[in-house]
Amino acid sequence: MSEHKTFYITTPIYYPSDKLHIGHSYTTVACDALARFKRMQGYDVMFLTGTDEHGQKIQDKAADAGVTPKEYVDKIVATVKDLWKLLDVSYDRFIRTTDDYHMESCQKIFTKLYEQGDIYKGEYIGHYCKPCESFWTDSQLVDGKCPDCGREVYDAHEEAYFFKTSKYADRLLKLYEENPQFIQPESRKNEMIAFIKQGLQDTCVSRTSVKWGIPVPFDPKHTMYVWVDALSNYISALGYGNEKYHDYDKFWPADLHMVGKEILRFHTILWPAMLMALDLPLPKRVFGHGWLLMNGGKMSKSVGNVVDPVILCDRYGVDSIRYFLLREIPFGNDGMFTNEALINRINSDLANDLGNLLSRTVAMCEKYFGGTVHNVAGTEAIDTELETMVNELTAKVTADMDSLTIPQALMEIFAVIQRANKYIDETAPWALAKDEANKARLESVLYHLCEALRVCGILLNAYLPTTAPKMMEQLGLDASALDLSKTTYGAQETYTVHKGEALFPRIDVAKEIAHLKEEDEKRKAAAEAANKAKAEAEKKAAAPAEESTVDFTHEEEIDFDTFCKVELRVAEVRACENLKESKKLLHLTMFDGERERCILSGIAKWFKPEDLIGKKIGIVCNLAPRPMMKGKYVSEGMIFAADTADGGCSIAFYGDDTPVGSRIH
């Protein structure tokens, strides 16, 4: 074992079916901040990331592209490494599940589990979700679909090997009970307990119908199930079962597996069960964070709402994007990405608070003292208040990082930055400078500001690794000053500052939002065009349907993910009136279970307001607000209505026993 304290942190290994987006960056940047902070604390850190390159989805994608699976993933993996380099991700090791040493480890693990009776041959009859790479029984499906992603599953019937997951159900429940920190956040533990208590099934761990994967060594017509392959990366990357590395004894068990909430089950049920079977130590903590959403839903290339981190970094700077991801998203819960939130966070925190504080402080040091200020003791209460905040900051940030509340850690740092800005206004250095008798007081004020900036800069180095050294440079210090052991007030006696460029130039919000919206529209249009072309190609071979009086003009085909973004709910008509400005429109006030909303609907020809008040009807809840009647009204949704044979209109009403706000499926 190492004489130094160690810390082993892992990201999920990403599935290289396409280029990564801002959501993947969120996970990796969070792990990077934790790894950097632990290094600052003196830990010997192993930070692992990589790519999960096997499975049916990759096999199909490669076939569609007309290349081999390895050629396909090689191209994507190159973009992944480029992205982590751009985002300043300080990983120590990058594993690919196509690496020879990893495949060697997996085959040894599979063989050991088979020889000791934890893996047995059987026959799989059930359902398989290709996007999730998950097997499901009839009872586990929800409305006949995958319970994790809601997509279609297909029937699978083939010879397979199974891992005796059910054998470890009681041990898993005991693990959760005795180690309350094992699954975080706490809210997700109950989901895992419920999953086990409903009857834990043995896990299918091989396929004969999928060839792109690691062969079962003693039965090569079988390919290892992708999750057994993927989960083993956390120990194969340390050298378990291979001679490539020799770090297993030093770093295992992992201190933290960071994963998205959608794969928490594999990491807290299948993975610990495998380790129990191997008689290996279990990871100390598994954290399942939320999703980074766009317009209320997950990012999807087919919808055209995927945010490319490379474009953002090129436009705003890497540290701006890192800061937004770490500060804006409530860690553990879902977070929302919007252009407005990004620009406002950059302007408010980075330009106005941090950048302005450094610029004002350095300028005043140069103007009033030729750039050099010394430690002059403060004598007023506001001096003591700022000193106390500076001295308490490291402990607060450390506690937040230990509890994985990363946004809170940044809030603590920026609380000191904001207090220092207020301190300038309260002490008014420009007024003190008018009287030579106040020279000592003026120097004390500026020294306090320099110290606040220095300590904040040290702590920010974990989150903004490009910005922190620039701060030190303007304070007249070098990179060696970024030392966590020197975060007490007064540790630096003298400053000779050097004014530099603005850390974060302020952004013209209106102009920038307009540009970003234009780019968003281009992406959506491109996605729509691609979807339309695909739909038309699929329809070419189809024969026309039998003749009907109904208009069968179709909209372009959408995929299941896109449909799931349409939020359909039962709403109650609270009020309804005709519009003086239009004979076609009714103005409906709808209650959707959470709030009232205005909907304008062109049904006035067929329905009177009194026909609708008090009725429950279906509405689209998440339709973007639409200004109507020259902006006098804003319609916030759409009701369900159907054409009738006589050219009229029909509405489906829901019964009184249907709760308002119920989802319509």
Summary of the structure (lengths in Angstrom):
residues: 665
radius of gyration: 29.7
end to end distance: 55.8
largest distance: 97.5
contacts: 2089
relative contact order: 0.08
helix: 45%
strand: 19%
